[in-house]
Amino acid sequence: MADIVLGVGSSHSPLLNSPAEDYPKHAEIDRGGRKLIDRFGVTRTYGELLEQADPAILDQIVPQVLEERAARCTANVERLERTLAQANLDALIIIGDDQNEQFFDDNMPSILIYAGETIVNNPLSMPEEAPQWWRRARSQYHVSDAPREYPVDAKLGRFLVDQLMENDFDVSYSKRLAKPHGEGHAFGFVHQRLMLERVTPIVPVALNTYFPPNQPRPRRCYDLGRAITKAVRAYPGEGRIGIFGSGGLSHFTVDEELDRMLLDAFRNKDAEALRSLSPGRLNSGTSEVRNWITVAGACEHLDTQWQDYVPCYRSAAGTGCGMGFAVWA
């Protein structure tokens, strides 16, 4: 029978494609009025976060520390690329989120499976005045020149839709992208950073992690993962299937307590801790933790083989990204 033989989780922050000297430039965006939310889910100004931040963060944003952490993140991304290349997968189910790339307020599905025969990745489109450092950061999601069609396991995608419907998940379905943007960043990151050596057909599963009111709750995400594994095992024939959680962990305000608790729960298969997580803690970029929770639900039969966590602060106010990397096998 087919089965999920590999689970992977990875942050996909623009910081991962930024040298350490660009971190302060990202911090300028935080200071400039970006919507920031504290660890309790309360919207704060940059100044308010600065007032309540631990002064010890200053020691974590000096050039040497930033360089060490950026290098560690790059090494982790390269490790995941090798892991995927060596896994000999027949398909990779990617759990990702859409941030107004294909879905907007006219139609914002809570859970959607894409099952076109291919999915297109388009070159980066930015205003002419966009600075080079920001172009570099965003380029990790896009092809560099001409559009490229990547293979999709459309048969598996449609089968997942059917099986999830049988198991009381009313999922949305699409076999074409309506907007010219092409595949979203959560999926483009996998193609552009993690499939350089071997391109595996994917099944994109888009969760609405960001935008109220129809964000799937943590318990629903975990149960979705369980249902995906059940569906894969019912798939006709043999197949080595992987599942990938793209995004997270905490950002744009780093919450080390939450991130470390999550990684412990993934490692210890603590379904109750993950299912009972308060949605109030999963706002802004931290909302992408839902993608990891889904993967954890799908990987109950696997063990955590490797994890790493790199708290990448970029300002004295504690803004940045808690970078998480994990492999289940």
N, C-alpha and C positions, 0 to 999 in steps of 0.2 A: 504494500500500500504506500501511498504518498505520505510524507510526514514532514513536520518542521524539525530540521536538524540543526539549525543555527539561529540564534537571536543576537542582534546587535543594537546598541544604542549609542548615539553620538550627538553632541551639540553641533550646531551648524552656524554659529554666530559669525557675522562679518569679521570679528576679531581674529578668527582662525586664518584669514587670508591677509592679515595686517601685521607688518613688522612692529616690534615693540615701540619704535619711535612714533608710530601712528596712534598709539593708544590715547595720548592726551588730546588728539584731534577728535576722537570719538567722544571723549569726555566733554569737549566743547558743545557737542549736540545736547548732552545731558544738562549742562548749565544753561543752554539757550532756550529751554522751555519745553523739552520733550515731556510727555506725560509720564510721571514716575510714581510708583506705588510701593509703599513700604511692606515689610514682611507680614503685616496684619491685613493687607488688602486695602489700606487707606491711601488715597491720592495725596501726594506731598509735593511741595516745591523742592527744587534742588537745595535751597537754603535751609528748609526744614530738615531734610535728610542730613545735611551737613551738621546741623546742630546736634542731632541725636546719634551721629556716627561714632564708632570707636576710634579714638585718636591713633590707635595702633595701625590703622589702615595706611597711615602715611608711610610706614616702613615697607608697605607692600606695593607702593607705586613708584619706587625709585627705579632708575633705568636698569640696574643689574637684575633686580627681581623680575621686572617686566620681560627682559630678554630671556631669562631662564624659563619663565612660564610659557612664553610664546614658543620657545624651542621645544618644550615638553609637549605642548599641544600639537605641534607639527609632527613630532615623532609618533604621537598617539594616532593621528589621522593616517599616517603612513602604515602603522601597524594594522589598523582596520582595513586598509586597502589590501594588504597582503592576506588578511584573514578571509576576506570575501573572495579573492582570486583563488585561494587554495581550497575553498570549501566545495568547489565543483557543484554549484547549485544549478538546478534546472529553472528556478524562478525565485525572485526576491519580492516579497510583499513589503511595500514601504508605507509605514504609517506616518503621515505628515500633515501639515496644516497649510491652509491657504490664507494669505493676508492681502485680500483684494487684488489677487492676480488673475483668477478666473471667476471668482464668486463675489458678489456684491449684495447690497441691500435689496435688490430686486429678487434675489434667490440665493439664500445662504443655507445650504444643506448642513445638517448636523453631522451626518456620516455619508460619505459618497465613495463609490468604487468606480474607477475609470477602467474601461475595458475596450478601448479602441485597439486596432492592430498595432499601432505605433503611437508614440507621444513625441511631440516636437520640442526641442530646446532651441530657443532663439538667441541671437547675440544680444548683449546688454544694450539697452536703450536708456540714455540719460541726457539731461539738458546739456548743452554745450558748456555752460558755466560750471558744471559739476567738477569739483577738484579731483586731481589725480588720485589722491589717497582714498577717496570714497569710491571712485571707479575700481581701484584695485581691490578694495574690500568686497565689493559686490560681484566682481568678475568670477568668483568661485562658483557661482550658480549658473553661468552661461557659457555657451560656446564662444570662441574668440572671433570667428569670422562668419561663415554661412550657417543657416539653420541646419540642424541635424535631427533626423528621425531615429529614435531609440526604440528597440523592440519591447512590446508588451505581451505578456501571456494572457491574451484576451479570453481564451477558453477557460483558464483557471479563474480569471476575474468574473466572468459570467456565472461560473459554477459557485463561486463564493457568494454572489448576490442571491442566487436561488437558495442555497443552503442557509444563509443568514435569515432570509425571509421565512423559511421553515422553522427557524428558531427564534421568531418574534423580534427580529431586528428589521425595522422598516427602512432599509437603506436606499439612498438615492443612487442613480446609475447614469453613467455617461459614456459615450463612445466617441466623442469628439470634443475638442476644446473650442469654446465659443469666442474667446478673446484672443487678440493677436500676441499677447505676452508669451504664450507657450507655457510649458510646465512651470509650476511654482518653485520657489527657492528650496523647499524641503526635499523635493525630488531632484531638482537640478544639482544640489550639493552632492548627492550620491553619485550621479553620473559624472560630474566634473572633478570630484576629488577622490572618489573611491572605486571608480570603474575604469581606471586608466589602462590597466593590463588586460582585464577580461570584462566584457560587457554581458551582463546577465539580463534576460527578459524580466521586467518588473510588473507588479500589479499595484498601482497607486491607490491608496486608501486615504482620502482626505477627511480629517476631522475639523470641525469648527471649534478650534481651541480658544480663539481670541474674542469673538464677538457675541455678547449677550443678545437675546436671552436663551438661545437654544444650544449652548455648549453642552456636550455630553458630560454627565457627572462622572467622577472618578470610578464609582462602582460599575457604571455602565461601560466605561473604557476597559476595565479589567475583565468584565464578563464578555465584552466583544472579543478580546484576545482569546479567551477560552473557546468561544464559538468559532473563531477562525481556525484554531487547531482542530476542532471537531470536524469542520467542513473539509479541511485539507486531507484528513484521514479518510474521508468518504470519497475523495476524488479518485476516479477510475485510473488504474495503472500505478506504476511506480513513479516516484518523484522525490528529489531532494529539494526541499523548499526552505528558504530563509525568511526571516521577518526582521524588519529594521525600524527602529524608532528614531525619527529625525527631529532634532531640536532640543530646546532646554539647555541646561537646567535653569536655575533661577536667573532672571534678568528682567529689567535693566538694573534692578537693585539686587545685589548678591545676597542670598540668604543661605549661608553655609549650614546652619542648623537644619533647614529643610532639605537641602541637597544631600547631606550626609545621612539623614534619616531615610530618605528615599533609597539611596544606594544600599544601606543596610537592609531595608525591606526587600529590595530586589534580590540581594544575595541570600537572605534567609527565607525567601518565599513566603513572606508575611502578607498574605492576601488581605487579611482584615485591616492591617495598617494602610494599605494602598486603597482599598475599596471605601474606607471610612474617612479618607482625607477630605478636609473641608475645601469646597470649591472656592471659598473666599481667599485661600492662599495661592490659587492658581490664576493669577491675573497677568495681563501684559505678556511679556515674553515667557514668564514662568508658566503660563498656560500650556506651553508645549510639553510639559511633564506628562500630560494626558497621553501623548504618543508613546512614551516609555511605559506607562502603566498598561497600555494595551499590549505591548510586547511582553511585559512580565506575565500577564494573564495567559498569553499564548505559549509561554516557555516554562510552565509549571513542571513539565516532565524533564526539563533540562537543568543543568547546574551552572552557576556563574563560574566561568573559567578565568575571567580577568576583569578588573575595574580600575579606573584611575579617575581622580578628581583634581581639577586645577582651578582654584578660585582666582579668576582674572579680574582683579579690581583695576579700574582706570581713573578713579577720582577719589578725593578725600571723603566724599559723601557716601562712598560705598557702592557707587554705580559700577557696572561691568557685567560680566557673565560668569556664572558658575559652570565651568566646562566639565561635562561628564562623558565618560567613554566606558563601554561595557561589552562583554561577549558572554553569551550563554551557549553551551554546547553539551 
